[in-house]
Amino acid sequence: MNTTSTPVHAPASGAWEELVTAALLGTERRTPPGGAPGREAPVALLDTAAAETVRRRAGLRAARAAARPEPAAEDPRPVLPPAAARRLALLLADRPGTGGGRRGTAPDLMELLPQWLAAANARGFAAPPQALPALLDAARGRTDLRPAALAFAGPRAVWLARLNPDWRFALRATPGGGASLPHPEDTEQSRRLWEEGLFAERVALLSAIRAREPAAARELLATTWSTERAEDRLMFLDSLRTGLGPQDEPFLEQALADRSRNVRATAAELLSALPGSALAARMALRAAACVAVDHTGDSPMITVEAPHECDASMERDGVVAKAPAGRGERSWWFGQLVEATPLGTWSTRLGGRTPGQIVALPVTDGWQSELHAAWCRAAARQRDPEWARALLGTPSAPEAGGPGAVSLAERAKLLGTLSPAERADWVAGFIAAHGLSEAFQLLGVCVVPWSAPLGRAVVDALNIARDAGSYPWSFSGVMGLAERCLDPSEASRLDGLLAIPDETEDASPGAGGYWAEAFQRLVTTLRLRAAMAEELRA
């Protein structure tokens, strides 16, 4: 029989408490239990306390052990091929260096782990049980790994997380902490879980129903909406992004009057993503009143008259009244109005012009930057590729940001509205015209592996930078991206770049050796990625 240990008997009634009291008051004021007053009383107190401590620790008797945990759920997915399992062990055993910039020709295995996990999940393999502790440790240290790592680990990750507090993140990241959700047809059980379940279980239930039946999820949320805490209302409201449609408008309109500012702002954001909503129409009326075409000059120009106040109705519709530090109030309000206005409004308002023609119009009194920036945010929010193309302009334009994009972040968001192929072609053209100095953030929105034209543009730009004797460490970020994102088939094209180039007089000291190491690491990594893919196909 499995046994553990518990005390045989408690100390004599109150003995330990009396010892503690005597120690606190002093033996001159309180005689220790079982001792005599006098000069030897302190020593007697300590001896008695020591004996009592040993007795409390050693006096044990056999007792029934706690119940063993239930076995982990079976994972029905196919077993990982042996070569791929060995590769996973190597990837998990790698640890990032503690020094400065990474040098040498060895691939950075930890940076390849996300890609390996994505490929393994795409093929539906189960994680080897012996690899789960290392996999969970890796995910604990890197939040970006968690979704793919937990999907690969499967049900056993939740089972292990219940036994090890270091892996509690798996319970938080898994809907319902691994608890099974009611059957879709069991509406009574779903309602009971919604009313009585833990917060994580309720979020998981709402998300699952929303993905299957958006209207049913919204109706379920409405049953308890008025009694939910503000922070919970915000999380539940965010779940409506999935399957958002015109049927959600009445509920979101009610949420505009919520007590919580964050809830009101989220409701306004969701409504502005519905071009046919009443809020979008109200915003369009306000924004259209601020923008017009002036035909009095030699050529038409856009004029802007920003709002002079932010009234209560604007605040109810999500306009934040207080401007950030350094921003004028009127431009702040104006930008929010334009951002929330359906982009289709502007063709009607501005003489039937296309987005390209509208963006090409000059804007008076220095309002162009504010207006175009708001249009950029609207195009990204409304996922409008035609407006995105107009605002991006041609990648070879002298103003590398295009006519409307005023920052790298906005360019990246605009590119996200385009198809993967068009996105890659635009970034390739940008790199060919402007080099790599501003390309890092743009490359981050391109689909992996990079298309052949984009890959060639990146490699050619790196080669040009090397031949020019450029400071090599300036390109370490792009080189790291290339290691993870270039198509592995490009490795053979890079063999000619592995030699150490002759350094010119104005080249950075040691640049040639660094470039040779960097290209060698790139080639080695690409070939390793090809081998990883082949192992998963075995």
C-alpha positions in Angstrom: 0.0 0.0 0.0 1.3 3.5 -0.9 1.9 5.4 2.3 3.0 8.8 3.5 3.7 10.1 7.0 1.8 12.2 9.6 2.6 13.1 13.2 2.1 10.2 15.7 0.7 12.6 18.3 0.7 16.3 19.0 3.0 17.8 21.6 1.8 18.0 25.1 -1.1 20.4 25.3 0.2 23.9 24.5 3.8 22.8 25.1 5.2 24.4 22.0 3.2 27.6 22.5 4.5 27.8 26.1 8.0 27.5 24.8 7.5 30.3 22.3 5.9 32.5 24.9 8.8 32.0 27.3 11.3 32.8 24.6 9.4 36.0 23.7 8.9 37.3 27.3 12.3 36.1 28.6 13.0 33.4 31.2 13.2 35.9 34.0 9.5 36.6 33.5 8.3 33.2 32.4 9.7 29.8 33.5 10.0 27.4 30.6 7.7 24.3 30.8 9.4 21.5 32.6 12.2 23.7 33.8 13.2 25.6 36.9 13.8 29.3 37.3 17.3 30.6 37.7 20.5 31.2 35.7 20.1 27.9 33.9 16.6 28.6 32.6 17.7 30.0 29.2 19.8 26.9 28.5 17.0 24.7 29.6 14.6 26.6 27.3 16.8 26.0 24.3 17.4 22.4 25.1 13.7 21.8 25.5 12.9 23.6 22.3 15.5 21.5 20.4 14.1 18.3 21.8 10.5 19.4 21.0 11.6 20.3 17.4 13.1 16.9 16.8 10.1 15.2 18.3 7.7 17.1 16.1 9.7 16.3 13.0 10.5 12.6 13.7 7.3 11.4 15.3 5.5 10.0 12.3 3.1 7.2 11.5 2.0 5.6 8.3 -1.0 7.0 6.5 -2.8 6.5 3.2 -1.1 8.2 0.3 -2.9 10.8 -1.8 -4.7 9.6 -5.0 -2.6 9.3 -8.0 -3.3 11.8 -10.8 -5.5 10.5 -13.7 -3.5 9.5 -16.7 -3.0 12.0 -19.5 -5.4 11.9 -22.4 -4.3 9.9 -25.4 -2.9 11.9 -28.3 -4.2 10.3 -31.5 -1.9 12.1 -33.9 0.8 10.2 -35.8 4.2 9.8 -34.2 7.0 12.1 -35.3 9.6 10.5 -37.6 12.7 9.5 -35.8 15.0 11.9 -37.6 12.6 14.8 -37.0 12.4 13.8 -33.3 16.2 13.9 -33.0 16.2 17.3 -34.7 13.7 18.6 -32.2 15.9 17.5 -29.4 18.8 19.5 -30.9 16.7 22.6 -31.4 15.4 22.5 -27.8 18.9 21.9 -26.4 20.2 25.1 -28.0 20.5 28.1 -25.8 21.1 31.7 -26.9 24.5 33.1 -26.3 25.1 35.5 -23.4 27.5 37.8 -25.3 26.9 40.6 -27.7 26.3 40.1 -31.4 26.3 36.5 -32.6 29.4 35.6 -34.7 30.5 32.5 -36.4 29.0 30.3 -39.0 26.8 28.0 -36.9 23.0 28.5 -37.3 20.9 29.9 -34.5 18.8 26.8 -33.7 16.5 28.5 -31.3 15.4 31.0 -34.0 14.5 28.0 -36.2 12.3 26.4 -33.6 9.2 28.4 -34.4 9.5 27.5 -38.1 10.0 23.8 -37.2 7.0 23.8 -34.9 4.8 25.4 -37.6 5.9 22.7 -40.1 5.3 19.9 -37.6 1.8 21.2 -36.7 1.0 21.6 -40.4 1.7 17.9 -40.9 -0.3 17.0 -37.8 2.4 15.2 -35.8 2.3 14.6 -32.0 5.1 15.7 -29.8 7.4 12.9 -28.4 6.5 12.6 -24.7 10.1 12.8 -23.6 10.5 16.2 -25.3 7.5 17.8 -23.6 9.4 19.2 -20.5 12.0 20.9 -22.6 9.3 22.2 -25.0 7.3 23.7 -22.2 10.4 25.3 -20.7 11.2 26.8 -24.1 7.6 28.2 -24.4 7.8 29.5 -20.8 10.8 31.7 -21.8 9.4 32.8 -25.1 5.8 33.9 -25.4 6.0 34.0 -29.2 6.5 30.2 -29.1 3.5 29.4 -26.9 0.7 29.0 -29.5 2.7 26.7 -31.8 4.4 24.8 -28.9 1.1 24.1 -27.1 -0.6 23.0 -30.3 2.3 20.6 -30.9 2.4 19.4 -27.3 -1.3 18.6 -27.4 -3.4 17.4 -24.4 -0.4 16.2 -22.5 0.9 19.8 -22.1 -2.2 20.7 -20.0 -1.8 17.5 -18.0 1.8 18.4 -17.1 0.9 22.0 -16.4 -1.4 20.9 -13.7 1.6 19.2 -12.0 4.2 21.9 -12.4 3.5 25.5 -11.5 6.3 26.7 -13.8 4.1 25.7 -16.7 0.9 27.3 -15.6 0.9 29.5 -18.7 -0.3 26.4 -20.6 -3.5 26.4 -18.5 -4.0 30.1 -19.1 -3.3 29.8 -22.9 -5.5 26.8 -23.4 -9.2 27.7 -23.6 -10.8 26.6 -20.4 -7.5 25.3 -19.0 -8.0 22.2 -21.0 -11.5 21.6 -19.8 -13.8 20.1 -22.4 -16.5 22.3 -23.8 -20.2 21.2 -24.0 -21.4 19.6 -27.2 -22.6 22.2 -29.7 -26.1 20.8 -29.5 -26.2 20.9 -25.7 -27.5 24.4 -25.2 -28.5 23.8 -21.5 -25.0 22.7 -20.6 -23.5 25.6 -22.5 -25.8 28.1 -20.6 -24.8 26.5 -17.3 -21.1 26.8 -18.1 -21.6 30.4 -19.2 -23.3 31.3 -16.0 -21.2 29.3 -13.5 -17.9 28.6 -15.2 -14.5 30.1 -14.6 -13.6 33.2 -16.7 -11.2 31.2 -18.9 -13.9 28.6 -19.5 -16.5 31.3 -20.4 -14.1 33.0 -22.8 -13.4 29.6 -24.5 -17.1 28.8 -24.7 -18.0 32.2 -26.2 -15.2 32.0 -28.7 -16.2 28.5 -29.8 -19.8 29.4 -30.2 -18.9 32.6 -32.0 -16.8 30.7 -34.5 -19.7 28.4 -35.2 -22.8 30.5 -34.7 -22.1 34.3 -34.4 -25.7 35.2 -33.5 -25.9 32.5 -30.8 -22.7 33.8 -29.1 -24.0 37.4 -29.2 -27.3 36.4 -27.7 -25.5 34.4 -24.9 -23.3 37.4 -24.1 -26.4 39.7 -23.9 -28.0 37.5 -21.2 -25.3 38.5 -18.6 -23.8 41.7 -20.1 -25.2 44.1 -17.6 -23.8 42.1 -14.6 -20.3 41.5 -16.0 -17.2 43.4 -14.7 -15.8 46.1 -17.0 -12.6 44.1 -17.7 -14.6 41.0 -18.5 -17.0 43.0 -20.8 -14.0 44.2 -22.7 -12.6 40.7 -23.2 -16.0 39.3 -24.2 -16.7 42.2 -26.6 -13.4 41.6 -28.3 -14.5 38.1 -29.2 -17.1 39.6 -31.5 -14.3 40.4 -34.0 -14.7 36.9 -35.2 -17.6 36.8 -37.7 -18.4 40.5 -37.2 -21.4 41.6 -39.3 -24.3 43.9 -39.6 -26.3 41.8 -37.2 -24.0 42.8 -34.4 -24.7 46.5 -34.8 -27.6 46.9 -32.3 -25.6 45.2 -29.6 -22.5 47.3 -30.3 -24.6 50.5 -30.4 -25.8 49.8 -26.9 -22.2 49.2 -25.8 -21.4 52.8 -26.9 -23.2 53.9 -23.7 -21.1 51.5 -21.5 -19.7 52.8 -18.2 -16.2 51.8 -19.2 -14.3 54.0 -21.6 -12.3 51.0 -23.0 -15.5 49.1 -23.7 -17.0 52.2 -25.5 -13.8 52.6 -27.6 -13.8 48.9 -28.6 -17.5 49.0 -29.6 -16.8 52.2 -31.7 -13.8 50.5 -33.4 -15.9 47.4 -34.2 -18.8 49.6 -35.6 -16.4 51.6 -37.7 -15.3 48.3 -39.4 -18.9 47.9 -40.6 -19.2 50.4 -43.5 -23.0 50.3 -43.4 -23.4 51.0 -39.7 -25.1 54.0 -38.2 -21.9 55.0 -36.5 -19.9 54.9 -39.8 -22.6 57.1 -41.3 -22.4 59.6 -38.4 -18.6 59.7 -38.7 -18.8 60.1 -42.5 -21.1 63.1 -42.0 -18.7 64.7 -39.6 -15.6 64.0 -41.6 -17.2 65.1 -44.9 -18.0 68.4 -43.4 -14.3 68.9 -42.7 -13.0 68.1 -46.2 -13.8 69.6 -49.6 -12.3 70.3 -53.0 -11.4 73.9 -53.8 -11.8 74.7 -57.6 -10.9 78.4 -57.4 -7.2 78.0 -58.2 -5.4 76.9 -61.3 -5.9 73.3 -60.2 -8.2 71.6 -57.7 -7.0 71.3 -54.1 -8.3 69.6 -51.0 -9.2 72.0 -48.2 -9.6 71.0 -44.5 -11.5 72.7 -41.8 -11.0 70.6 -38.6 -13.7 70.4 -35.9 -13.6 73.2 -33.4 -14.9 71.1 -30.5 -15.4 67.5 -29.5 -19.1 67.3 -28.3 -20.8 64.6 -26.3 -22.1 62.8 -29.4 -18.6 62.5 -30.8 -17.2 61.1 -27.5 -20.1 58.6 -27.4 -19.0 57.4 -30.9 -15.5 56.7 -29.7 -13.7 60.0 -30.4 -11.1 60.6 -27.6 -11.4 64.2 -26.5 -8.0 64.6 -24.8 -5.2 64.9 -27.3 -1.8 63.3 -26.6 1.1 65.5 -25.5 2.4 67.4 -28.5 -0.7 67.0 -30.6 -3.2 69.8 -31.4 -6.8 69.1 -30.3 -8.4 69.9 -33.6 -6.0 67.7 -35.7 -6.4 64.9 -33.1 -10.2 65.0 -33.5 -10.0 65.3 -37.2 -7.8 62.3 -37.6 -10.1 60.1 -35.6 -13.1 61.2 -37.7 -11.4 60.4 -41.0 -10.0 57.1 -39.7 -13.5 55.9 -38.7 -15.2 57.0 -42.0 -15.9 54.4 -44.7 -13.4 55.0 -47.5 -16.2 54.8 -50.0 -17.4 58.2 -48.7 -14.5 60.1 -50.3 -15.2 59.3 -54.0 -18.7 60.7 -53.7 -17.6 63.6 -51.6 -14.6 64.6 -53.8 -16.1 64.6 -57.3 -16.2 60.9 -58.2 -12.5 60.6 -58.2 -10.7 57.2 -57.7 -8.5 56.7 -54.6 -5.4 57.3 -56.7 -6.7 60.6 -58.0 -7.8 61.7 -54.5 -4.4 60.9 -52.9 -2.7 62.8 -55.7 -4.6 66.0 -55.0 -2.6 68.7 -53.1 -3.9 69.6 -49.6 -3.9 73.2 -48.4 -2.5 74.7 -45.2 -0.3 71.8 -44.2 -3.1 69.3 -43.6 -1.8 66.7 -46.1 0.2 64.7 -43.6 -2.6 64.4 -41.1 -5.2 63.6 -43.7 -3.1 61.0 -45.5 -2.1 59.4 -42.2 -5.8 59.0 -41.2 -6.5 57.5 -44.6 -3.7 55.0 -44.1 -5.2 53.9 -40.8 -8.6 53.6 -42.3 -7.3 51.5 -45.2 -5.6 49.2 -42.8 -8.7 48.9 -40.6 -11.1 48.4 -43.5 -8.7 46.1 -45.4 -9.1 48.2 -48.6 -6.4 47.2 -51.1 -7.3 49.9 -53.6 -6.8 52.6 -51.1 -3.6 50.9 -49.8 -2.1 50.9 -53.3 -2.9 54.6 -53.8 -1.4 55.5 -50.4 1.7 53.4 -50.9 2.4 54.6 -54.4 5.1 53.0 -56.5 7.9 51.4 -54.5 10.5 53.3 -56.5 9.0 56.7 -55.6 11.6 59.3 -54.5 9.7 59.7 -51.2 10.3 56.2 -50.2 7.1 56.2 -48.2 4.7 56.9 -51.1 2.3 59.8 -51.3 0.3 58.9 -48.2 2.3 56.6 -45.9 4.1 58.7 -43.3 5.9 56.0 -41.3 7.3 52.5 -41.7 4.6 51.1 -39.4 1.9 52.5 -41.6 3.5 51.2 -44.8 3.7 47.8 -43.2 0.0 47.9 -42.2 -1.0 49.0 -45.8 1.1 46.2 -47.3 -0.9 43.7 -45.0 -4.0 44.5 -47.0 -2.4 43.3 -50.3 -2.2 39.7 -51.5 1.0 37.9 -50.5 2.4 38.0 -54.1 1.7 41.7 -54.6 3.1 42.5 -51.1 6.4 40.7 -51.9 6.7 42.3 -55.3 6.2 45.8 -53.8 8.8 45.2 -51.1 11.2 43.8 -53.7 10.8 46.9 -55.7 11.3 49.1 -52.7 14.6 47.3 -51.8 15.8 47.6 -55.4 15.2 51.3 -55.3 16.1 52.2 -51.7 18.3 49.4 -50.3 17.8 47.7 -47.0 18.1 50.6 -44.5 14.3 50.9 -44.1 13.3 47.5 -45.3 13.4 45.4 -42.0 9.9 46.2 -40.9 8.5 45.8 -44.4 10.1 42.4 -44.8 8.4 41.3 -41.6 4.9 41.4 -43.2 6.0 39.2 -46.2 4.9 35.6 -46.3 7.6 32.9 -45.5 9.4 31.6 -47.5 10.0 34.8 -49.5 9.1 34.7 -53.1 12.0 34.3 -55.6 11.9 38.0 -56.7 12.0 39.2 -53.1 14.7 36.8 -52.1 16.9 37.9 -55.0 16.3 41.6 -54.1 17.4 41.0 -50.5 20.5 39.0 -51.5 21.5 41.5 -54.2 21.2 44.4 -51.7 23.3 42.6 -49.2 25.9 41.9 -51.8 25.9 45.5 -52.9 26.4 46.6 -49.2 29.3 44.1 -48.8 31.0 45.3 -52.0 30.6 48.9 -50.9 32.4 48.2 -47.7 29.4 49.2 -45.6 29.4 48.7 -41.9 28.3 45.1 -41.7 26.6 45.0 -38.3 24.0 47.5 -39.6 22.6 44.6 -41.7 22.5 41.9 -39.0 18.8 42.2 -38.5 18.1 41.7 -42.2 20.6 38.9 -42.4 18.8 37.2 -39.5 15.5 37.5 -41.3 17.1 36.1 -44.5 18.3 33.0 -42.6 14.7 32.3 -41.5 12.7 33.5 -44.5 14.7 32.9 -47.7 13.6 29.9 -49.7 16.1 27.1 -48.9 16.5 26.5 -52.6 18.4 29.8 -52.9 21.4 28.3 -51.0 23.2 27.2 -54.2 23.1 30.8 -55.5 25.0 32.1 -52.5 28.1 30.0 -52.9 29.9 32.8 -54.7 29.5 35.1 -51.8 31.4 32.9 -49.2 34.9 34.2 -50.0 36.3 37.0 -47.9 36.2 40.1 -50.2 39.1 42.5 -50.6 38.6 45.5 -48.2 38.8 49.0 -49.6 40.5 51.8 -47.8 37.2 53.3 -46.6 35.7 49.9 -45.6 34.9 49.2 -41.9 37.8 47.3 -40.2 37.1 43.5 -40.3 34.1 44.0 -42.5 35.2 41.4 -45.0 35.6 38.7 -42.5 32.2 39.4 -41.0 30.4 39.4 -44.3 32.0 36.0 -45.2 30.9 34.6 -41.9 27.4 36.0 -42.2 27.0 34.6 -45.7 28.4 31.2 -44.6 25.9 31.2 -41.7 23.1 32.1 -44.1 24.0 29.2 -46.5 24.4 26.7 -43.6 21.1 27.7 -42.2 19.2 27.4 -45.5 20.6 23.9 -46.0 19.6 23.0 -42.4 16.1 24.3 -43.1 15.9 22.1 -46.2 17.0 19.1 -44.2 14.4 19.9 -41.5 11.7 19.9 -44.0 12.8 16.7 -45.6 12.9 15.0 -42.1 9.3 15.9 -41.5 8.3 14.4 -44.9 10.0 11.1 -44.1 
